[in-house]
Amino acid sequence: MATKLYKQLLDNLTTAVMLIDDRFSLVYMNPAAEMLLEASERRLFHVPVRQWLMLGDEDWELLREALEHQRPFTKREAKVNSLSGHQFTVDYSVNPMLQQGEKLLLLELHPRDRWLRISREEELLSQHETSINLVRGLAHEIKNPLGGLRGAAQLLQRELADPGLHDYTQVIISEADRLRDLVDRLLGPYRRPQLASVNIHVVLEHVASLLEAETAGSIKLIRDYDPSLPEFAGDQTQLIQAVLNIVRNSMQALQEANTEQPRITLCTRVVRNITLGSETHRLLCSVEVIDNGPGVPEELLSKIFYPMVSGRASGTGLGLAIAQTILSQHGGLIECKTVPGETRFQLLIPLEALPADLPAGMHDQQENIRG
């Protein structure tokens, strides 16, 4: 009775637990470990662990020492590869055991990827909100005296008898206008989204047509759409602006790097159970903009969504910041992953939200996609 109870307790733990014998073969693993490692206990029973759990050499040396000297240890943020090739990050603890004279190792694995992602996204959202509020406050302080400066230059121009001096006042007026336009762009999308039923593929096709017109076919455009994606509540105009800013960013990176056979891929998928900030969403629309350019420099990667940060000499550093603001207003987020030869921007937009001002008929549609 006690043995069954103990097994039932282990089987219902959310922590992945494995028991390994002195030959480093599997003796037991609970369902949480099966889910984490994407393999069943029946399949792996008495199979040498090293054949299906890919740890680093340092980790295996620690396991050997723990078994030989009966010394427990804990490892933080270790990279592990499952039998299917999926890599994930775990904290794991190893406790030696003696059972009828046989040396065993009890492994407890705590997956960290989800918590690392949540922490990273919370930090990204917080930093973005702080920077946007700072920039908007500064922009308003600039914009107020700018109108007075322009008006004074116009009045001065009327009073000047010598037309030759008008060139100087025109410089003041034109530069004031240029600064006003820059400040307006810094302020970004100042209005709240006007929610309506949005088909993300209509948004992407609009952006694709603009890209093809601008590049005249010099950049190959690949569409990889999931036709099962449902419509959702959003502001189509703002979403077009957000996607267009990212696509243009990719286009300019490809052009400036003179990338051979340049291409941009637009990919859509449904993703499930993703936490953005502090809120977990069951269903999200994922839009990926993937290019085969040189990639984002590592020193810029952590701050590319800040206003006025750009990796290009001619860039203003506003496009990605504005896109992130638009996604934030939709309850979503933009992430970037990059290596030389591939840069991947992922836009995540919640599908299950039901705002109070959702257009008529969309509540039923949203209930249907909930399942």
Secondary structure in CASP SS format (residue, H / E / C, confidence):
PFRMAT SS
TARGET T0000
AUTHOR 0000-0000-0000
METHOD secondary structure of the structure
MODEL  1
M C 1.00
A H 1.00
T H 1.00
K H 1.00
L H 1.00
Y H 1.00
K H 1.00
Q H 1.00
L H 1.00
L H 1.00
D H 1.00
N C 1.00
L C 1.00
T C 1.00
T C 1.00
A E 1.00
V E 1.00
M E 1.00
L E 1.00
I E 1.00
D C 1.00
D C 1.00
R C 1.00
F C 1.00
S E 1.00
L E 1.00
V E 1.00
Y E 1.00
M E 1.00
N C 1.00
P H 1.00
A H 1.00
A H 1.00
E H 1.00
M H 1.00
L H 1.00
L H 1.00
E C 1.00
A C 1.00
S C 1.00
E H 1.00
R H 1.00
R H 1.00
L H 1.00
F C 1.00
H C 1.00
V C 1.00
P E 1.00
V H 1.00
R H 1.00
Q H 1.00
W C 1.00
L C 1.00
M E 1.00
L C 1.00
G C 1.00
D H 1.00
E H 1.00
D H 1.00
W H 1.00
E H 1.00
L H 1.00
L H 1.00
R H 1.00
E H 1.00
A H 1.00
L H 1.00
E H 1.00
H H 1.00
Q C 1.00
R C 1.00
P C 1.00
F E 1.00
T E 1.00
K E 1.00
R E 1.00
E E 1.00
A E 1.00
K E 1.00
V E 1.00
N E 1.00
S C 1.00
L C 1.00
S C 1.00
G C 1.00
H C 1.00
Q E 1.00
F E 1.00
T E 1.00
V E 1.00
D E 1.00
Y E 1.00
S E 1.00
V E 1.00
N E 1.00
P E 1.00
M E 1.00
L E 1.00
Q E 1.00
Q C 1.00
G C 1.00
E E 1.00
K E 1.00
L E 1.00
L E 1.00
L E 1.00
L E 1.00
E E 1.00
L E 1.00
H E 1.00
P E 1.00
R C 1.00
D H 1.00
R H 1.00
W H 1.00
L H 1.00
R H 1.00
I H 1.00
S H 1.00
R H 1.00
E H 1.00
E H 1.00
E H 1.00
L H 1.00
L H 1.00
S H 1.00
Q H 1.00
H H 1.00
E H 1.00
T H 1.00
S H 1.00
I H 1.00
N H 1.00
L H 1.00
V H 1.00
R H 1.00
G H 1.00
L H 1.00
A H 1.00
H H 1.00
E H 1.00
I H 1.00
K H 1.00
N H 1.00
P H 1.00
L H 1.00
G H 1.00
G H 1.00
L H 1.00
R H 1.00
G H 1.00
A H 1.00
A H 1.00
Q H 1.00
L H 1.00
L H 1.00
Q H 1.00
R H 1.00
E H 1.00
L C 1.00
A C 1.00
D C 1.00
P H 1.00
G H 1.00
L H 1.00
H H 1.00
D H 1.00
Y H 1.00
T H 1.00
Q H 1.00
V H 1.00
I H 1.00
I H 1.00
S H 1.00
E H 1.00
A H 1.00
D H 1.00
R H 1.00
L H 1.00
R H 1.00
D H 1.00
L H 1.00
V H 1.00
D H 1.00
R H 1.00
L H 1.00
L H 1.00
G C 1.00
P C 1.00
Y C 1.00
R C 1.00
R C 1.00
P C 1.00
Q C 1.00
L C 1.00
A E 1.00
S E 1.00
V E 1.00
N C 1.00
I H 1.00
H H 1.00
V H 1.00
V H 1.00
L H 1.00
E H 1.00
H H 1.00
V H 1.00
A H 1.00
S H 1.00
L H 1.00
L H 1.00
E H 1.00
A H 1.00
E H 1.00
T H 1.00
A C 1.00
G C 1.00
S C 1.00
I C 1.00
K E 1.00
L E 1.00
I E 1.00
R E 1.00
D E 1.00
Y C 1.00
D C 1.00
P C 1.00
S C 1.00
L C 1.00
P C 1.00
E C 1.00
F E 1.00
A E 1.00
G E 1.00
D C 1.00
Q H 1.00
T H 1.00
Q H 1.00
L H 1.00
I H 1.00
Q H 1.00
A H 1.00
V H 1.00
L H 1.00
N H 1.00
I H 1.00
V H 1.00
R H 1.00
N H 1.00
S H 1.00
M H 1.00
Q H 1.00
A H 1.00
L H 1.00
Q H 1.00
E H 1.00
A C 1.00
N C 1.00
T C 1.00
E C 1.00
Q C 1.00
P C 1.00
R E 1.00
I E 1.00
T E 1.00
L E 1.00
C E 1.00
T E 1.00
R E 1.00
V E 1.00
V E 1.00
R E 1.00
N E 1.00
I E 1.00
T E 1.00
L E 1.00
G C 1.00
S C 1.00
E E 1.00
T E 1.00
H E 1.00
R E 1.00
L E 1.00
L E 1.00
C E 1.00
S E 1.00
V E 1.00
E E 1.00
V E 1.00
I E 1.00
D E 1.00
N C 1.00
G C 1.00
P C 1.00
G C 1.00
V C 1.00
P C 1.00
E H 1.00
E H 1.00
L H 1.00
L H 1.00
S C 1.00
K C 1.00
I C 1.00
F C 1.00
Y C 1.00
P C 1.00
M C 1.00
V C 1.00
S C 1.00
G C 1.00
R C 1.00
A C 1.00
S C 1.00
G C 1.00
T C 1.00
G C 1.00
L C 1.00
G H 1.00
L H 1.00
A H 1.00
I H 1.00
A H 1.00
Q H 1.00
T H 1.00
I H 1.00
L H 1.00
S H 1.00
Q H 1.00
H C 1.00
G C 1.00
G C 1.00
L E 1.00
I E 1.00
E E 1.00
C E 1.00
K E 1.00
T E 1.00
V E 1.00
P C 1.00
G C 1.00
E E 1.00
T E 1.00
R E 1.00
F E 1.00
Q E 1.00
L E 1.00
L E 1.00
I E 1.00
P E 1.00
L C 1.00
E C 1.00
A C 1.00
L C 1.00
P C 1.00
A C 1.00
D C 1.00
L C 1.00
P C 1.00
A C 1.00
G C 1.00
M H 1.00
H H 1.00
D H 1.00
Q H 1.00
Q H 1.00
E H 1.00
N H 1.00
I H 1.00
R H 1.00
G C 1.00
END
